[in-house]
Amino acid sequence: MNILVTGSNGQLGTHLGLLADGLERNHWMFCDIDTLDITNETDVAGYVEKNEIDCIVNCAAYTNVDAAEDAESDADKVNNQAVGILAREMAKKDGMLVHISTDYVLGGNLYNTPCSETAEVNPTGAYGRTKLAGEKAVAAAGCRNIIIRTGWLYSEYGRNFVKTMLSLMATRDNLTVVYDQVGTPTYAGDLAQVIFDIVEKGLYQGRYGLYNYSNEGVCSWYDFANAIARISGSACRIAPCRSSDYPSKVVRPSYSVLDKSKIKQTFNIDIPYWESSLQKCVKNIQK
């Protein structure tokens, strides 16, 4: 089977590349904007045909939440239109699409209970709107698919909260971090392993649909930052603050904890606790 991973230079794409390195069972191929413009339908169709792609894992996304408010059309090209292109190409040849979505399509849960896949969607910004449109584009194409919603993604690679905090803690004695936004940090390496197993082992057969994935547990960004400081050995003091102390164009979800029951039961997986995975990631960065 020939598998194409888009967004290969991002956090998930990089981890998938490490997992696929040296394998012979399936042929994994990786591309980013420099090698394939997924917003160009002609280019995508040519690539899929030339390389006989059977499955696409779409890790590409416009993820700058604040910038999307002023450039929603740009975000829509990547988060929606490109997703539709990929989905239609897979539909043409009865291929498979694994697409990564986000908790931002939900807009948060006012009842402070974990959100299942059937929770009402209510995106509060351009990023969430375009990602939700991407989910709908997959459904409209009618290809075999698995959509995985996730949130608070971090890893040793790319730009993310953990690396930002480590950098700030190295130069500052004090930091303030919001405590009124709650979710679950998700280590990209853990999610990549789940995606890899689903595709590499063909576990998706007969198990198509929408799934949630994050690490286990719940915390605020303030809790997350304190854990980073403790694990890294930083003496930086972290103080809590409200989201209103840092005005933003985007209303970020105040509670976006995901219910992972479906993916755990369907694929018989154990999901690591968020702080256990954070320890592994921080140690790798410090090496």
C-alpha angles and dihedrals in degrees: 000000000000112000125191121202115198122200089035094165093058129089098272095037092053093051091047089052091055092049094048096046111122097003120140105184095078131015111241118196126188132205140170134182091288092061104029131018102213090191089067109082094196093052092047093048091050093048093048092048096044094047096036092232114199099176136023124201105197111207094152117112145149097243105169096113096188096043090051090068090067096033105038092146090057091048090048092055091060103029097041118008096043090047089055090051092052092046094050092050090053091046090055093061101027089253130156129253125197108191127187116220134171147244086241090083087069098052093213134295118265091197094059095232124129112271117240126204089265094056116125113266118231113160113195100197146030094270093055093043094052093045091051089049087054091055089052091048090058091051092048092052091057096216124146104270151166117204117195120196115204140160147196091032119187139160145151088280135067127001117319144138096270095053091043092052093047090051093049093044089056092060106029136062095205137031134177120215130181117259100185097074113080131189142113126284110233121206108219090216091061094048091045090055091053092048091046093052093046091053103032094048095039092239091148092075107119091353101091124146144067123332138175123224134179133127118278123271137039134258144149124247086256091056090046092053092048090052090051090051093047095046094045093047093240119161092205112128116231118207125191123240139171125259087241088066087069107044114209137182088233127070100220120207110270092200119021106154110152126221106229098184094112098053092042093052097039097050098025095235135155115221119212122237110258097242093051090056092044090056090054093048096048092049090052091050092049091052 
